[in-house]
């Protein structure tokens, strides 16, 4: 992709052309030549969108909830971008659930841009292109960006790297889901949603979640929070802080009940999401999370690019098979082989220091 082509595509994206946005995300997802220049040019125009990550176990109703969430955002006059990261096909590498038939409420609404992306085998269910797709949606001017992940369990912690607020869905009556939360995903949730709350066992699941949240935060149980379900709002925090204006209180994850198929509880969820974003902004946590995301993104890019350089160097030394043959014949050892491969890179770094 030529520099002029990149400039034209960036200009069209910034002008609000949806076809240009779709082309840009396709180039990003496919890692086509010039995609880095494209993302770099778009990055300057980001910072206006609020990013919500939605994760949880398969069957919890994530797609239906995201669909209704987008609809309610549109009812409030906000534009929405949705990135749904789906399992990868073992044959094509594409998204298995790419048709997304459950995303039906916003069909024909040009202000809801939906994109299904393949996880491409990445742990945590997030494609390495997801962050760049969010950059494109943000630069385009979307007010809210929702990232729905594949729902692979505790590895979903990767969603933290892309979202301001993380929503974890749990379906009622499943002790396995709550146990799964204990295994790692509990720590990342800012908001917990008990979806399908009209099913038996919903009240028990809400109670279990609240107890786990209190245990995680070291807080005593009891006390009504936001919507009566365990979150401390900013007003509540201020009321308990007396005259200390500098202490806005810690965010206690909310537990919200929804029936996504009917749209019940979605307005309450949006209110909680707004409360959390206000908390992030007023406490400075928003900037801290952004710094953490950028640091991790830089590290990931460095690891990926360094791996490519090393693969080239391995080929220059005859390929991995030749190196393994030498080790197996006791003509070399793994450490000396690694040193030999890394020496040129180390020499380059040393020369730059001088």
N, C-alpha and C positions, 0 to 999 in steps of 0.2 A: 504494500500500500504506500503510494507516494506521499510526500509531504503535502502536496496540494490536495490530494484526496482526503488526507486526515483533516486538513483545515476545513474543507468543504463539509465533511461529515460532522465535525464538531460544531460548525456554524449552524447546520440544519438541526442538530440536537438541541442547541441552545435556543433556536427559534421555535421549538415546540413541535417539531415534525415527528409524529409517532413512527412512521416508517423508517426514519433515520435512526431513531432510538432502537428499533428492532434490529436494524443492520449493525449498529454499534455493538449491541450485546451479543449478536451472533459472532462477530469478529473477535470479541473478547472471549467468549466461551470456547471458540475453536482455536484460540491462540494464533490467529492469522498474522502474517508479517505486518508490522506496523502497529499492532494492538497496544504496545507499550506507549508509543507516542500518543495514541488516541486517549488512553487513560490519563496520561500525564497532562494533556491539554484540558481534559474535563475536570481534573482534580481542583484546579484553580477556582472553579465555579461551584464547589460543593460547600456544605455546612448548613443548609437550610432545612433538611429533612430530619424527621424523627424516625428512628429505626427500631422496629419491634421484632424480636425473634420469638417464634412459636415452635415449641418442641414437645415431645412426649411420646409415649409408646404407641405402636401401630394400633389402629382401631379406636383411638380415643376421640376421634372426630376433629382432627386438626384442620383438614381441608374445608369442612363445612363451617367451622368457626371462623376461619380466615375469610371465607366468602362473605359471611354475615358481617364480619368486622369491617371489611372493605365497603359493604353496602351502607353501614351506619356512618362511616367516615364521609361517604359521598353525600348522605343526607345532611351532614353538617357543612357541606360545601367544600370539603377538602379533596385534593387529588391524591390518588393512591397508586403505588407500585407494589406488585407482589412477585417475589422470587420464591418459587417452590422447588426445593431440591429433592429430587426423586431418586429411587434406586437405579443403578445402572444396568442396562441390558448386558448380559455376558457376551452377546454376539456383536451388537452394534456400538456399545458404549453409551447409547442414548438413554433418555429417561424412559423407564418402563411405564410410568403413569402419566405420560405426556399429554394424554387427551384431557385429563382433569375434568371429568364429567360432573364432579360435585361442585365445581366453581361455576354455578349457573346464574346467580343473582345479578351479576354485573355484565352479562353478555350484551354487547352493543354499546356499552358506556365507554367512550374514548378516554375518559378521565380515570379509568382504572386500567392500568397496564399490567397484564399478567404474563409471566415468563416461567416456564417449567424447565429446569436445568438438571442435568445428570450429576449425581454425586461422584461419578467416575472412580469409585472405589476408595474415596478419601475417608479416613477414620473421622468420626464425628458427623458424618452425613453432609458435610459442606464441600462443595467443589471449590478448588482453589480460585476459580473465576468468580465466585459469589461476591467477594468484596469489591471487585472491579465492576460487576453489574450494578451493585449498590451505588458506586460512584457515578455511573452513567445516569441512573434514575434520579439521584440527588441533583446532578448538574442540569438535568432536564427540567427540574422544578417541582418534582413530586413532594407533596407536603408530608405524607406518611409512606414509609416503605416497610412492608411486612415480609419477613423471611421465614418460610415454613420449612422445617428440616425433615429428613427422611424418617425419623422415629426409630432409631436403632438402639435406644437404651442409654446407658451411662456415657457412651462416647459422644453424646450430643453436646457435651461441654464446649465443643468448638464453636457453638452458636454465640457464645459470649464475645468472641472476637469481632463479630459484625454488628451486634445489636446494642442499643442504649438500654432497652428494657427487655428482659427475658421472661416469657410466659411459658409455664410448664403445664401441660394438660394431663389430667389423670381421670380415668373413668371409674365410677363407683363400683364397690363390691369386689374389687380385685386386690387382694392382699399382695399379690406379686408386684403390682404397680408401685405400691408404697414401699415394698422392700427394694425395688429397683431404684427408687429415689434415694434410699439410704446408701446405695452403692456409688453415688457420685453426682447425680444430677440435682439432688436437693440443694447443693451449695450454690448453684448458679441461678436459681429461680428468684426473680423479683416479685412475680405474681404467680400464684397457683390457681388453676381453673379446674374445678370438678365439673366436667361436662357430662351430659346425659343425666342431669341432676334429678330427673323425674323417675329414675330407676331406683329399685330397692338398694339400700346400702349407701346412698349418697351422704346421709347425715353422718354415718360412721366414718366414711372416707374423709369428710371435712374435719371431723374431730381428730382423726389420726394425723392429718396434715398439720393442723394447728399445734398438736403436741410435738411433732417432729420439728416444726419451725422454732418453737419455744426452746426445745432442747438444743437446737443448733446455735441459737443466739444466747443461750444461757439465761433466758428470761423466765420469770415465774409464769405458770399457766394462769389462764383466766383473764378477764377484762375484755370488754367489747372494743373492737377496732373499727376500721372502715367498713361500712355496710354491715356492721355487727359480726364480722367474720375474721378478725384477727390482724388488721393492719392499723398502724398508728398514722393518722393523717397529720399534716403539718400543723393544723390548728390545735389538734390534741397535744402535739409535742410542745408547741409554744405555751399552751395552758399549763403544762407541768413544769416548765422551765423558769417560772417566776419572771424576774426582771432581766435575766441573762439573754440579751438579744443575739448573742453570737452562737448560741447552741440551738440548732434547729432539730435536734434529735436524730437518732438513727432510723433508717427505714426498716420497718418490720414487714416482711412479705405478706401481701394480702392473699386471702383465699376467697375466690368468687365462684358462685354456682351458676352454671348456664345450661340451657337446653338449646344447642346451636341450631338444630333442625327447625325450631320454632322462632329462633331469634331471642329467646328469653335470656335475660341477664347480660346481653351484649352491651347495652348502654352502661350498666354498672361497671363492666370490664373497661370500657373506654374511659370512664371517670377515674378509675384506679390508674390506668396508664397515664392519663394526664397528671394525676397527683404525683406519680413517680417521676415523670419528666421534670415537673416543677421542683421536686426534691433534688434531683440531680443538678439542675441549673443553679439553685439557690445555695447549695452546699459546696459547689465546685467539683462535685464528683463527676459531672458530665465531662469536664476537661480532663480529669484524671483517667477516665475510661477511654477517652479518645487517644490519649498518649499511649496507654497500654496497647490499644488496637494497632496503632501505627508502629510501635516497637515490634510487636509480634509479626506484623506484615513485612516489615523490613527484614527481620530474621528469616522468615519463610522464604522471601525472595532470594536472600543471600544463600541459604541452604540449597535451594533449587538451582540457582545459577552455578554455584560451586560444584554441585553434583554433575552438571552438564560438562563443565570444564574437566573434571576428573575422568568422566567417561571418554572424552576426547583423548586425554593423556593415556588412558588404559589402552585404547586402540593404537596409539602411537607405539606402544610397547608390545604390540603383537596381539592384543586382545586378552580377555580374562582367561580363556582356556590355556593360552601359552603361559600366563603367570601362574595359574594353578598347577600346570604340568611341572613347572620348575620347583614349586613348593613341594609337590608330591614326590618328586625325584630327589628331594633333600638338597637340591642345588641352591635353594633360597628358602627364606622363611617369611611368614606373613608380614612381620614387622619391617624387614628390609625391603620387601616389595612395596609396602605402603609408603616408606620413606622415599623410595625411588620415584614413585608416582607424584608425591607431594613436593619433591625438591624444586622443580621449576616454579611452582606457585609460590613456595616459600622464598625463592630467590627474587622473584618479582616484588613481593611485599617488602623484602629487605632493601632492595634498591630504591623503592619509593620512600622509605624512611630516611635514606641518605640524601 
